Structures are given as structure tokens and as C-alpha cells.
Amino acid sequence: MKRSVFILVFTIFAAFAAPAQVNVGMTDTASYYPLLRGRRVAVLANQTSVAELPGAPGADASGRVHLVDLLHGEGFAVAAIFSPEHGFRGTADAGEQVASSVDARTGIPIRSLYDGNAKRPSDEAMRSFDVLVVDMQDVGLRFYTYYISMLRMMDACADFGRRVVVLDRPNPNGHLVDGPVLDMKYKSGVGAIPVPVLHGLTMGEIARMAVGEDWAASCDLQVVRCRNYTHDTPYELPVAPSPNLPTQRSIYLYPSICLFEGTVVSLGRGTDRPFECYGHPDMPADRYCFVFTPRPTSGAKHPPLEGRLCRGVDLSEKPCEEILAEGLTLDYVIDAYRALGLGEAFFTPMFEKLIGAGWVREMILDGRSAAEIRARWRPDVERFAKMREKYLIYE
């Protein structure tokens, strides 16, 4: 009898102690279905726009369903699918032009925002719908482009009087606010608004902040929030957000390793560990024993340093807890910079677009440490964090 009571008490305690499952905005159909009834719907979506909804129209055997299949199966008038960088299926290279097409399963036209044109829909496309539903998994970085596609669509929707409904998703780096705030003279396709490298916002919160700070046109915006989520809630992505972020470790390393895109160093594109290693053919063999050779792969058709043996550092076994603890660090870039001894030739103009400030390169060239550089950007981060508070949806 005592054992039975103990088991019952333990079970009840465990039920209360276990963290509740995070539910993405897409699962809260009661909140957004009424906004879509009787209206022509467009979606801004990609391969990440899925959720577990067992029994829903279009769901597979495990209960997972894509937003487009869900809305189509429920009888909503889905007029168009707008696709961001990497395309609707998420297989295209970074920045690769993707032609518009038709979704084979539903017959709905796919209008690419990365077709080499203005990255904004035509007037004809905007007149084809009444409500835009945005649902994409972001990773919390200023240079990750899905939020830029959302803001461009919000501007267009404001011009045409269209409602925008954002189905929110957790930010896997949502506990971090760090890095230089973008100097707008470096505004580009990989940085659109004056936020730090790690902004600590979900897509819904970015949308709210962009409107509130006049970084995007004011539109009829509604955010369907996640449930059981705070910015400190660990969240493992169920679907790779883009071809070269295949693992949770790569997502955590991305803030620091992506800075190599603005240098002569490879960050592992064209290998089995993109964003989990870095290297260059001229890094000293006596100090760097890890080797790799970038080859054409899905999502990296022509990787930097293709076919060349690179020496460098393998981070694929580094514990995620350590990576999360260090957050954004310049240690890797400074390590490679000093090892190669190339001076200014180490960098490309992309570096400023990614880091967001001209003085970071200058401090590295002057021999400053990562800690000294971080100390310079810290006051800007603190000011941003204060401004960010009024737009937060989650604790």
C-alpha cells in the first residue's frame, strides 16, 4: 500500500515538474482560423512550416502536417505561396535564385521572393489575396534572412491594405542578445534593421518591433503566440531551417561561425559538418591537424575553397552546453586570422555586412582580443535590450 501511494505521489509530482511541451502558433487553429474564413489567403512559408496535429487534413502517419496542406485540406481559399531564401522546399543554396513554380500536391502557385527580381511581389500578386499568413522557423540572427522576407511582405501588405497574421515559433537562440547593433550604412540583404547580431526575438516579436520602431510600414498585424514558451525555454528544431544548418549544434555555432562568410576561410560548406568546423589550405599543419575538402553538395553546389584540402578546427563534438554558454564569440575568427597572417586580405566586404560595424575589423587588425571587442559593443546591446522589452510577447 505504501509503495502504491509513493508511486502515485511521484507520478503527480513528475507531471507538475516536467516542462510542458512547447506548442507553436500553427497549432492554435482556434486563434487564426476565424481570421481566414471567407477570405483569400496567401502564405509565406517553407519546409519548416509544420506542426503536430494528429487527425488534421493532410497529416502524415505521425500526425505532422504542413501549413499549406492543412489550410488546403480545411477548405480555405489559398491563393498563393510566397517562398523565402532557399525556396519553398528549403533545398536551394544561400542567396540562390529560385524560380516561381506550382506546388505539386495542391496546385497552388509558388511565388519566389528570391527569383532575382525585386524580392517583393508584383501588384498583381498582391491583389490576389486578402490575408497573408507568415509561418517560418527563424534561428534568432540578424543575418538570417527569413525575417527580412517577412518585413518586405509586411511593407507590401501595408501598401495594399492586407492583413498579416504571424504564426509564431520559438527562437532557439532566444535567450541571447549580443553583438554589435547594425550600423545602417551596412544595410544589405543579410541585415535590414538596427538590431544586434543575436536579437533574442521571435518572428512575431520582430514584426511587432519593426512596426513599433518604424522599421517596417504599419500594417494590420496579428501574432498567434506559442504556448508553454519563454525565451529561456530550450527548443530543438524538428526540421532543419536551411540546408547548411542540419543540426542543433550548427544552429548554436551559427552566430560565431557564420562570420567566416566575410573572410577567406571555409566554414564547412560542402562537407558533412557545415558551421561545425572552419579551415583554410594555408593554416599551419603543425597546429591544425583536422582536415577537410569542400565538395559540391545539396545546398552548397559550389562551396568556397571547393576541392582544396583545408586544415583547421573541428567543433562537431563540442558540447552544446558549452556553445550556448559562450554565445557569440570572435575567438574562432581571431584564431584563424592570426594563424594565416594575411592581415587585411583575410577579410572581404561581407564581414561588415555580417558583424554590422566597421570598427570590429579595425580592432582585430590592431591585435585586440575578443573580450576587448565585446566590451565595446556591450553598451549598445544594453540600450537595445531596454528598447526590446516593450515588444516582448514571452517572458
N, C-alpha and C positions, 0 to 999 in steps of 0.2 A: 504493500500500500504506500509506504513511504517513497519507494522508487517511482511509482506512478505519479505521485504528487510532484516529485522533483522533476520528472520529465515534462510534466505539464507546465510547471513554473518556468523551466528553462526554455521551453518552446515559446511561451508567451514573451519572455524577455528577449529572445532572439528575434522575434517578429518585430518588436519595437526597436531593437538596437540595429538591425540590418538596415542599411541605407535603401530608401525606396528607389525603384527603377526610374531613371530619367525618361520622360516622355517628350518627344519632340513636338513642335507645334502642329505638324501634319496630322498627328493622332487625335487632336482636339477638333474633330469634324463638326461638333455642335456649335463651335465658335465661328467657323468660317463658311460652312455650307449655306447658311441663310444670306450671306453676303454675295453669293454667286448665283442663287436661284433666279431664273428668268433673265440672266444677263449673259452676254457673250464673254467668254473667259479666255485669257491668254496666260501662259505660264512662262516664267524664267526659271529654267530647271536644267539638271544634268543627271549623271548617273548616281549622284548622292541623294537624290530626291525620293527616298524610300523610307518606309516605316513598317513596323509590325502591326498589322491589322487583320488578324485571322478572320476568315469568312467574308472579307471585303471583296467586291468585284475586282478581278484581275490579280488577286493574291496567289502566290505560289503555295506549294505544299507546306512550307514553313510558316506561312502567314505573312510573308513580306510582299509589299506591293509598291509599285512606283506611283508617284502622284498623278502622272498623266493617265495611267491605266485606271487608277481609282476614279478620277473625275469623269473620264470617258465612260467607264462602266456604270457610274451612278447617273448617267444621262445628262450631265452638264454639257453645255454648248461650248466645247473647247475649240477656239478658232485658230490658235497658233501656239507654237512652242518657240520661245526665244532661247538660244543656246549661247553660253559664255565661252571664255577661253577653254581649249581642249575639246570643245564640241559637246553635243548632247549626250554622247556615249562616253565622254571623258578619255578618249584614246589619242587625241592629237598632241603634237609637240607643243612646248611652251611658245606662245606667240604665233603658232602656225595658222595660216588662213584655212578656214573651213567653209566649204560651200553650203548654201542652203539646200534642203532636201525635204523628204517626206518620211514621217515615222511609219515604218513598215507594219507595225502592229495595229495602229489606229487610223492611219491615213491622214493624220493631222500634219499640216505643213510645218517644217522646222526652219525658222528664220535665224541664220547665224549672225551673231554680233561680232564675229571675227572672220568676216568674208573678204577683208581687205578694203572695204568701203569706209563709211563714216563711223562705224561701230554704234550707230543709232538707227532705229528703224525708219523706213520711209513713211511719209504721210499716209500712204495707202495702207500700210501695215498697222499704223496706229488707229486708223478708223475702223479696223476690222474687229475690235474688241471693246468691251466696257470696263472690265476689271482685270488687272494684272496680279497674278499670284506668284510671289517670289519664294522659292524654296531651294536653297543650295547650302552645302556644308562648307563653311569657311574654317580657316585654321588660325585666325587671330593676328595676321601680319599685314602691315600697311602695303607691302609689295605683293600680296596675294590678290589676284585681280577680280575675284568674283564680286566683291563689294563695289568695285568700280563699274562693272556692268549693271549692277542694281541701281547705282546712283544715276547713271546715264538714262536708264529706263524711267527712273523717277522724274527726272527733268522732262523727258518726253511726255510722260503721263500728266505732269502739271500743265504743259502746253495744250494738251488735248482734253483736259478735264476728266482724266481716267483715274479711278480708284486704284490704290496699291495695297495689297494685303501680303504682309511678310509672315510666312510660317517659320518661326524661329527655331534655331538649333543651337546646342551648346558650343562654346568656344573651347577647344581642347587646351588652349593656352590662355584661358580666360582669367587665370589668377595673376598674370604677368602684365605689368605696364612698364615698359622700359625702352631705352634707345632714344636717339635724337628725334625731336619733332621735325617734320618735313619743312625745310626751307622751300617756299613755294616757287623759287626760281628753278628748282629741280623737279617741278611737277612733270609727270610723264604717265605713260600707260601702266607703270608699276608703282605709282604713287600719286593719289589725286587730292588728298585732303591733309591739313596740317595736324597730323597725329603722330605719336611715336611709332617706332618700328613694331613694337608689341603694344597694341592699344587696349587690350583687355575688354573688348566689347563683342557682343553677338551681332549678327547681321541686323536683327531688329533694333538693337541699341545704336548701331552705326546709322541706320536710317533715321532714327529719332534725332540723333545728334547732328547729322548733316542738315536736316531741315531747321533745327533749332539754332544752329550757328550760321545759317545762310550759305552752307557749302553745297547745298542742292536746293532746287526750287521747291517751294511749299506745295505739297500735293495732299490729296485725301488719303492719308496713311493710317493703316491699322496693323498692329502687330499681334499675332497669335502666339502667346508665350509658351515656352517649355514648362513642364511641370516637374517638380522634385529636383530642381536645378538651382545651384548658386554658382558664383564664379570660382568657388573653391572645390566644386564637385568634380572628381576625376571622371573623364568621359573618353572611352575608347571608341574610335570611329568604326562603324560597321562596314563602311565602304571606303576604299581609297579615294581621297578627294581629287587627286590628279595622278597621272601615270607615274611620276617620279617621287611620289610620297606614298610608298606602298605599305609602310609600317608605322606603328605608333612612335617608335624611336626616331624615324626620319622626320616626323611631324614636330617632335620636341627639339631636334637638332636644327631644323629648318631656319629659325631666326639667325643663328650664328653661321651656319654653313652656306646659306644662300648668298652671303656677301661675296663668296668666291666667284659668283657670276660677274662681278665687276673687277676681276683680276685675270691673270694668265693661268691660274691654277684650275685643275679639274675638280669638281665636287662629286664625281662618281656617276654622272650621267653616262649611259651606255655600259653600265655594269649591273651586277645583281644587288648593289647596295648604294643607290643614289642618295645623296645627302647624308650618308653614313660613313663617308671617307673623303679624303682630299689628297691631291698629289700632283706632281709635275715631273717630266723626264729629267730635269736638271737638279732635283733635290738630292742632297748628298747620300750616296749609298751607305756610307759608314754610320749614318744617323737614322736613316729611314729604310727599314727592311721590308715593309709592306709594299707590294707591287700590284698593279692592275693595268689593264689595257682597255680603254673605252672602245666599244664596238657598237654598230647600229643596232638599236633595239626598238621595241614598240614604245612610243613616247619619246624616243631620242634617236631620230633617224640619222642625224649627223652630229654626234656629240663632240664637244670641244676635245682637242687632242686625240681625235679618232685614230686608232691603230698605233698609237705611240705608247711604249711602256712607261708608266708613271711610277714614281716612288713617293710614298707619303705615309699617311696615318689612317689606320682602320679604327672607326668608332662603333662598329656594328655590335660589339659585345659590351659597350659601356652601359651600365645600369641606367634605366630610365629615371630612377630617383635622383641620381647624380646630375643628369642633364637638366631635369626640372629645377633642381636646386641652383644651378649656375645660370639658368635662363639665357639671356642674350650675353654672349661674351665675344670679345675681339681676340682672345688668346690664340685661336686657331689661325686667323688671318695674320696676326703679328708673327706667329711661329713660321708660317710659310714665307712671309715677306723677308724675314731675317735669314732664313735658310737659303733663299735663292739669290739674295744680294743684287737685285736688279734695280733698286731704287725706284724712281718714278715709273719706269717701264713695267713694274709689277701690276700697276692699276690700269683700268680702262675707264672711259667716261661713265659707264654703267654703275661704277662704285658709288658715285654721289647720288644717283637716282635711287639706289637701294638704301644706303645709310641715311640719306636725306639731308646731309650737311657737308659743306666743303672743308671745314676745319678738321674733320676726323682724319682724312688722308694726310693733311699737313702735320698733325700730331704724330701719326705713325712714322712719317718721313723724318720727323725730328727725334725719333727714338723714344717717344713716350710710351708708358705702359698702358695696358688695358684698364687698370684701376684709375690712372690719371685721366684717361679719356672719359671713362664713365662718370667721374666726378664733375666734369664739365657739363655733361648733358643732364645731370640729375635735377638741377633747379627747373628746367623746362618740363621734365617729367612730372615733377610735383605740381606745377601750375596746371598742367593738362589733367592730372588726376583729380584735382579740385573741380575743374570745369566739367569733367566727365560725370561727376556724381549725380547731377540733376537729370541725366538721361538714362541712368541705370534702371533696368527692369528687375534685376535679380540682386540679391544681397552680395 
